[in-house]
Amino acid sequence: EVELSSDGSAVNTGPKGVINDWRRFKQLETEQRQEQRREMERLIKKLSMTCRSHLDEETDKHKQKELQEKINGK
């Protein structure tokens, strides 16, 4: 005899049903772990500090100056 769960799907309480339930549980567990990992990576990227060297800042200033000179027609 097949029982129906609250969402209308069939429930098999025998060995095959238990194995299928376990597989589904492991699949959901893996998906949840992957989502948590992705969320942690997003949070790390968001909160990580970026560090720029003095040379990087000087290079950017030089590029900005050159761009401004081109805009001004020099």
N, CA, C and O atoms as a GROMACS GRO file, in nm:
protein
  296
    1GLU      N    1   0.084  -0.118   0.000
    1GLU     CA    2   0.000   0.000   0.000
    1GLU      C    3   0.089   0.125   0.000
    1GLU      O    4   0.190   0.131   0.070
    2VAL      N    5   0.049   0.222  -0.078
    2VAL     CA    6   0.125   0.346  -0.090
    2VAL      C    7   0.056   0.455  -0.012
    2VAL      O    8  -0.064   0.478  -0.027
    3GLU      N    9   0.132   0.523   0.071
    3GLU     CA   10   0.079   0.635   0.148
    3GLU      C   11   0.108   0.764   0.073
    3GLU      O   12   0.203   0.771  -0.005
    4LEU      N   13   0.025   0.865   0.096
    4LEU     CA   14   0.048   0.995   0.036
    4LEU      C   15   0.093   1.092   0.144
    4LEU      O   16   0.036   1.096   0.253
    5SER      N   17   0.195   1.170   0.112
    5SER     CA   18   0.241   1.270   0.208
    5SER      C   19   0.156   1.394   0.196
    5SER      O   20   0.066   1.402   0.112
    6SER      N   21   0.184   1.492   0.281
    6SER     CA   22   0.103   1.615   0.284
    6SER      C   23   0.110   1.693   0.153
    6SER      O   24   0.016   1.766   0.120
    7ASP      N   25   0.219   1.679   0.077
    7ASP     CA   26   0.229   1.751  -0.050
    7ASP      C   27   0.174   1.670  -0.167
    7ASP      O   28   0.182   1.714  -0.282
    8GLY      N   29   0.119   1.550  -0.141
    8GLY     CA   30   0.056   1.471  -0.245
    8GLY      C   31   0.148   1.370  -0.312
    8GLY      O   32   0.104   1.295  -0.398
    9SER      N   33   0.277   1.368  -0.273
    9SER     CA   34   0.368   1.272  -0.335
    9SER      C   35   0.358   1.138  -0.261
    9SER      O   36   0.319   1.133  -0.145
   10ALA      N   37   0.394   1.032  -0.330
   10ALA     CA   38   0.388   0.898  -0.272
   10ALA      C   39   0.502   0.879  -0.174
   10ALA      O   40   0.613   0.929  -0.194
   11VAL      N   41   0.475   0.806  -0.068
   11VAL     CA   42   0.574   0.777   0.035
   11VAL      C   43   0.592   0.626   0.042
   11VAL      O   44   0.496   0.553   0.066
   12ASN      N   45   0.714   0.581   0.022
   12ASN     CA   46   0.744   0.440   0.032
   12ASN      C   47   0.824   0.420   0.160
   12ASN      O   48   0.936   0.470   0.172
   13THR      N   49   0.768   0.347   0.254
   13THR     CA   50   0.834   0.329   0.383
   13THR      C   51   0.919   0.203   0.390
   13THR      O   52   0.972   0.170   0.495
   14GLY      N   53   0.930   0.133   0.278
   14GLY     CA   54   1.012   0.013   0.276
   14GLY      C   55   1.159   0.047   0.257
   14GLY      O   56   1.196   0.164   0.259
   15PRO      N   57   1.244  -0.056   0.239
   15PRO     CA   58   1.388  -0.034   0.223
   15PRO      C   59   1.423   0.059   0.107
   15PRO      O   60   1.513   0.142   0.119
   16LYS      N   61   1.353   0.044  -0.004
   16LYS     CA   62   1.382   0.131  -0.119
   16LYS      C   63   1.347   0.276  -0.087
   16LYS      O   64   1.418   0.368  -0.128
   17GLY      N   65   1.238   0.297  -0.015
   17GLY     CA   66   1.199   0.432   0.023
   17GLY      C   67   1.299   0.495   0.118
   17GLY      O   68   1.330   0.613   0.108
   18VAL      N   69   1.349   0.413   0.211
   18VAL     CA   70   1.449   0.463   0.306
   18VAL      C   71   1.577   0.501   0.232
   18VAL      O   72   1.636   0.606   0.260
   19ILE      N   73   1.619   0.417   0.140
   19ILE     CA   74   1.740   0.447   0.062
   19ILE      C   75   1.720   0.573  -0.021
   19ILE      O   76   1.809   0.658  -0.027
   20ASN      N   77   1.604   0.586  -0.085
   20ASN     CA   78   1.576   0.706  -0.165
   20ASN      C   79   1.572   0.831  -0.077
   20ASN      O   80   1.622   0.937  -0.116
   21ASP      N   81   1.512   0.818   0.041
   21ASP     CA   82   1.509   0.932   0.134
   21ASP      C   83   1.650   0.972   0.175
   21ASP      O   84   1.682   1.091   0.180
   22TRP      N   85   1.734   0.874   0.203
   22TRP     CA   86   1.872   0.901   0.242
   22TRP      C   87   1.947   0.970   0.129
   22TRP      O   88   2.021   1.066   0.152
   23ARG      N   89   1.930   0.922   0.006
   23ARG     CA   90   1.995   0.985  -0.110
   23ARG      C   91   1.950   1.129  -0.126
   23ARG      O   92   2.031   1.218  -0.150
   24ARG      N   93   1.820   1.152  -0.113
   24ARG     CA   94   1.767   1.288  -0.125
   24ARG      C   95   1.822   1.377  -0.014
   24ARG      O   96   1.858   1.492  -0.039
   25PHE      N   97   1.830   1.325   0.108
   25PHE     CA   98   1.886   1.399   0.220
   25PHE      C   99   2.030   1.437   0.191
   25PHE      O  100   2.068   1.552   0.213
   26LYS      N  101   2.112   1.344   0.143
   26LYS     CA  102   2.252   1.371   0.112
   26LYS      C  103   2.264   1.473   0.000
   26LYS      O  104   2.352   1.559   0.003
   27GLN      N  105   2.176   1.466  -0.099
   27GLN     CA  106   2.178   1.561  -0.209
   27GLN      C  107   2.147   1.702  -0.157
   27GLN      O  108   2.216   1.798  -0.191
   28LEU      N  109   2.044   1.713  -0.074
   28LEU     CA  110   2.010   1.843  -0.016
   28LEU      C  111   2.121   1.896   0.074
   28LEU      O  112   2.149   2.016   0.076
   29GLU      N  113   2.182   1.807   0.148
   29GLU     CA  114   2.294   1.844   0.236
   29GLU      C  115   2.410   1.900   0.154
   29GLU      O  116   2.469   2.001   0.192
   30THR      N  117   2.443   1.835   0.044
   30THR     CA  118   2.551   1.880  -0.043
   30THR      C  119   2.518   2.015  -0.105
   30THR      O  120   2.604   2.104  -0.110
   31GLU      N  121   2.395   2.032  -0.152
   31GLU     CA  122   2.354   2.159  -0.212
   31GLU      C  123   2.361   2.272  -0.109
   31GLU      O  124   2.404   2.383  -0.140
   32GLN      N  125   2.319   2.243   0.013
   32GLN     CA  126   2.322   2.344   0.118
   32GLN      C  127   2.467   2.382   0.151
   32GLN      O  128   2.497   2.500   0.170
   33ARG      N  129   2.555   2.284   0.159
   33ARG     CA  130   2.697   2.310   0.188
   33ARG      C  131   2.759   2.395   0.078
   33ARG      O  132   2.836   2.487   0.106
   34GLN      N  133   2.725   2.366  -0.049
   34GLN     CA  134   2.777   2.444  -0.161
   34GLN      C  135   2.726   2.588  -0.156
   34GLN      O  136   2.802   2.682  -0.182
   35GLU      N  137   2.600   2.606  -0.123
   35GLU     CA  138   2.542   2.741  -0.113
   35GLU      C  139   2.608   2.818   0.001
   35GLU      O  140   2.637   2.937  -0.013
   36GLN      N  141   2.632   2.752   0.113
   36GLN     CA  142   2.699   2.817   0.225
   36GLN      C  143   2.841   2.858   0.186
   36GLN      O  144   2.887   2.965   0.224
   37ARG      N  145   2.910   2.773   0.111
   37ARG     CA  146   3.045   2.804   0.066
   37ARG      C  147   3.045   2.925  -0.028
   37ARG      O  148   3.128   3.015  -0.015
   38ARG      N  149   2.949   2.928  -0.122
   38ARG     CA  150   2.938   3.043  -0.213
   38ARG      C  151   2.908   3.172  -0.137
   38ARG      O  152   2.964   3.277  -0.166
   39GLU      N  153   2.818   3.163  -0.040
   39GLU     CA  154   2.784   3.280   0.040
   39GLU      C  155   2.904   3.328   0.121
   39GLU      O  156   2.926   3.449   0.134
   40MET      N  157   2.980   3.235   0.175
   40MET     CA  158   3.099   3.271   0.252
   40MET      C  159   3.202   3.338   0.161
   40MET      O  160   3.265   3.436   0.201
   41GLU      N  161   3.219   3.288   0.040
   41GLU     CA  162   3.313   3.350  -0.054
   41GLU      C  163   3.268   3.491  -0.091
   41GLU      O  164   3.351   3.582  -0.100
   42ARG      N  165   3.136   3.510  -0.112
   42ARG     CA  166   3.084   3.644  -0.141
   42ARG      C  167   3.111   3.739  -0.024
   42ARG      O  168   3.151   3.854  -0.044
   43LEU      N  169   3.089   3.690   0.096
   43LEU     CA  170   3.111   3.772   0.214
   43LEU      C  171   3.259   3.806   0.231
   43LEU      O  172   3.294   3.918   0.267
   44ILE      N  173   3.345   3.709   0.206
   44ILE     CA  174   3.490   3.733   0.217
   44ILE      C  175   3.533   3.838   0.117
   44ILE      O  176   3.609   3.929   0.151
   45LYS      N  177   3.486   3.827  -0.006
   45LYS     CA  178   3.521   3.926  -0.107
   45LYS      C  179   3.470   4.065  -0.069
   45LYS      O  180   3.539   4.165  -0.088
   46LYS      N  181   3.349   4.068  -0.014
   46LYS     CA  182   3.289   4.196   0.023
   46LYS      C  183   3.366   4.262   0.137
   46LYS      O  184   3.386   4.383   0.137
   47LEU      N  185   3.408   4.183   0.233
   47LEU     CA  186   3.471   4.237   0.352
   47LEU      C  187   3.623   4.245   0.345
   47LEU      O  188   3.687   4.303   0.432
   48SER      N  189   3.681   4.186   0.240
   48SER     CA  190   3.827   4.186   0.233
   48SER      C  191   3.878   4.326   0.203
   48SER      O  192   3.816   4.402   0.128
   49MET      N  193   3.988   4.357   0.261
   49MET     CA  194   4.049   4.488   0.239
   49MET      C  195   4.138   4.479   0.116
   49MET      O  196   4.208   4.381   0.094
   50THR      N  197   4.133   4.583   0.038
   50THR     CA  198   4.223   4.588  -0.076
   50THR      C  199   4.339   4.679  -0.040
   50THR      O  200   4.322   4.780   0.029
   51CYS      N  201   4.452   4.643  -0.085
   51CYS     CA  202   4.573   4.716  -0.051
   51CYS      C  203   4.640   4.762  -0.180
   51CYS      O  204   4.662   4.683  -0.271
   52ARG      N  205   4.671   4.889  -0.186
   52ARG     CA  206   4.738   4.944  -0.304
   52ARG      C  207   4.872   5.000  -0.260
   52ARG      O  208   4.884   5.064  -0.156
   53SER      N  209   4.971   4.975  -0.340
   53SER     CA  210   5.103   5.026  -0.308
   53SER      C  211   5.116   5.171  -0.353
   53SER      O  212   5.034   5.222  -0.430
   54HIS      N  213   5.218   5.236  -0.305
   54HIS     CA  214   5.245   5.374  -0.344
   54HIS      C  215   5.268   5.382  -0.494
   54HIS      O  216   5.224   5.476  -0.560
   55LEU      N  217   5.338   5.283  -0.550
   55LEU     CA  218   5.365   5.279  -0.694
   55LEU      C  219   5.234   5.270  -0.773
   55LEU      O  220   5.219   5.337  -0.876
   56ASP      N  221   5.140   5.189  -0.727
   56ASP     CA  222   5.010   5.179  -0.794
   56ASP      C  223   4.939   5.315  -0.795
   56ASP      O  224   4.881   5.354  -0.896
   57GLU      N  225   4.944   5.384  -0.682
   57GLU     CA  226   4.878   5.515  -0.674
   57GLU      C  227   4.945   5.615  -0.767
   57GLU      O  228   4.877   5.693  -0.834
   58GLU      N  229   5.077   5.615  -0.772
   58GLU     CA  230   5.150   5.707  -0.860
   58GLU      C  231   5.119   5.677  -1.007
   58GLU      O  232   5.103   5.769  -1.087
   59THR      N  233   5.112   5.551  -1.042
   59THR     CA  234   5.080   5.511  -1.180
   59THR      C  235   4.940   5.561  -1.217
   59THR      O  236   4.920   5.614  -1.326
   60ASP      N  237   4.844   5.543  -1.126
   60ASP     CA  238   4.708   5.590  -1.152
   60ASP      C  239   4.703   5.742  -1.166
   60ASP      O  240   4.633   5.794  -1.253
   61LYS      N  241   4.777   5.812  -1.082
   61LYS     CA  242   4.781   5.958  -1.092
   61LYS      C  243   4.838   6.001  -1.227
   61LYS      O  244   4.787   6.094  -1.290
   62HIS      N  245   4.944   5.933  -1.271
   62HIS     CA  246   5.007   5.964  -1.400
   62HIS      C  247   4.909   5.939  -1.515
   62HIS      O  248   4.898   6.021  -1.606
   63LYS      N  249   4.839   5.825  -1.511
   63LYS     CA  250   4.741   5.794  -1.615
   63LYS      C  251   4.627   5.895  -1.615
   63LYS      O  252   4.581   5.936  -1.721
   64GLN      N  253   4.583   5.935  -1.497
   64GLN     CA  254   4.475   6.034  -1.487
   64GLN      C  255   4.521   6.168  -1.545
   64GLN      O  256   4.444   6.236  -1.612
   65LYS      N  257   4.645   6.204  -1.518
   65LYS     CA  258   4.700   6.330  -1.569
   65LYS      C  259   4.708   6.326  -1.722
   65LYS      O  260   4.671   6.423  -1.788
   66GLU      N  261   4.755   6.214  -1.777
   66GLU     CA  262   4.764   6.200  -1.923
   66GLU      C  263   4.624   6.208  -1.987
   66GLU      O  264   4.607   6.270  -2.091
   67LEU      N  265   4.528   6.144  -1.924
   67LEU     CA  266   4.392   6.145  -1.975
   67LEU      C  267   4.335   6.288  -1.972
   67LEU      O  268   4.268   6.330  -2.066
   68GLN      N  269   4.361   6.359  -1.865
   68GLN     CA  270   4.312   6.496  -1.853
   68GLN      C  271   4.375   6.585  -1.959
   68GLN      O  272   4.309   6.673  -2.014
   69GLU      N  273   4.504   6.562  -1.989
   69GLU     CA  274   4.574   6.641  -2.092
   69GLU      C  275   4.513   6.611  -2.230
   69GLU      O  276   4.498   6.702  -2.312
   70LYS      N  277   4.480   6.487  -2.256
   70LYS     CA  278   4.418   6.451  -2.384
   70LYS      C  279   4.280   6.517  -2.396
   70LYS      O  280   4.242   6.565  -2.503
   71ILE      N  281   4.208   6.518  -2.287
   71ILE     CA  282   4.074   6.581  -2.288
   71ILE      C  283   4.086   6.731  -2.315
   71ILE      O  284   4.006   6.788  -2.389
   72ASN      N  285   4.187   6.792  -2.255
   72ASN     CA  286   4.206   6.935  -2.270
   72ASN      C  287   4.270   6.971  -2.406
   72ASN      O  288   4.282   7.089  -2.440
   73GLY      N  289   4.310   6.872  -2.482
   73GLY     CA  290   4.365   6.895  -2.615
   73GLY      C  291   4.512   6.931  -2.618
   73GLY      O  292   4.556   6.997  -2.712
   74LYS      N  293   4.586   6.892  -2.522
   74LYS     CA  294   4.730   6.924  -2.519
   74LYS      C  295   4.810   6.815  -2.584
   74LYS      O  296   4.932   6.824  -2.591
   0.00000   0.00000   0.00000
